[in-house]
Amino acid sequence: MSTNGMESWAVDLKDVGAIYPFQGSEGLMVIIGLVFWIGWHILQTRHENAEIEADMAADRSGEETRAAIDRH
């Protein structure tokens, strides 16, 4: 069974048309993939930096609270 209508592959391949969808758009798909990949890393880095800053702020406020308790 063939999805492209060919009965036999024993032909000159230069006479065969497209054998898979979106043929010729590989370059565009690579560019889209790279933009998505780099964008993902940028968003992930921003999220992780915000989380680290929040943890550091919580640690600083905890240290200030401990210092105030120790003074009394």
Secondary structure, 3 states (H helix, E strand, C coil): CCCCCCCCCCCCHHHCCCCCCCCCCHHHHHHHHHHHHHHHHHHHHHHHHHHHHHHHHHHHHHHHHHHHHHHC
